[in-house]
Amino acid sequence: MARRRKYMFTNKKHPGVAIVSTILGSLSLLGLLYAILGSFLRHGQVGGRFGAGIALCFLYALGGTVTGLLGLRKEDCFHTFSVVGLILNGLSLAVCGFLLWLPA
């Protein structure tokens, strides 16, 4: 039996702020991964550049969280990118919070 194709006719679209949220969350997680791996490979002997990079990742995650929430508030739009962006940014904020409270 042939499978019927289901077409979805809608005027919904992905909001731009939601896509920006996903991009900021990805950049933040990649930056944190780079900083953590760089610190591990240098046996913890890193300068202030890594700390500044982690602070920048924290700011990216905050901005991504705000834009993700703005994308969720829009009506008649797909919320896929908003949810993915909020998950990525939440994970990034959790990693930044863990690194902040990590004993020196």
Residue pairs with C-beta under 8 A, 6 or more apart in sequence:
11 76
12 76
12 77
12 78
13 77
13 78
14 77
14 78
14 80
14 81
15 70
15 71
15 74
15 77
15 81
15 82
17 67
17 68
17 70
17 71
17 74
18 67
18 68
18 71
18 72
18 77
18 79
18 80
18 81
18 82
18 85
19 81
19 85
20 64
20 67
20 85
21 64
21 65
21 67
21 68
21 71
21 81
21 82
21 85
21 86
21 89
22 64
22 68
22 81
22 84
22 85
22 88
23 64
23 85
24 60
24 61
24 63
24 64
24 67
24 85
24 89
25 60
25 61
25 64
25 68
25 84
25 85
25 86
25 87
25 88
25 89
25 91
25 92
26 88
27 57
27 60
28 57
28 58
28 60
28 61
28 64
28 88
28 89
28 92
29 57
29 88
29 91
29 92
29 95
31 53
31 54
31 56
31 57
31 60
32 54
32 57
32 92
32 95
32 96
32 99
34 53
35 50
35 53
35 54
35 57
36 99
38 46
38 50
39 46
39 50
54 96
54 99
57 92
57 96
58 92
58 93
58 96
60 92
61 89
61 92
61 93
61 96
62 89
62 93
64 85
64 88
64 89
64 92
65 86
65 89
65 90
65 93
67 85
68 82
68 83
68 85
68 86
68 89
69 82
69 86
71 77
71 79
71 81
71 82
71 85
72 79
72 82
72 83
72 86
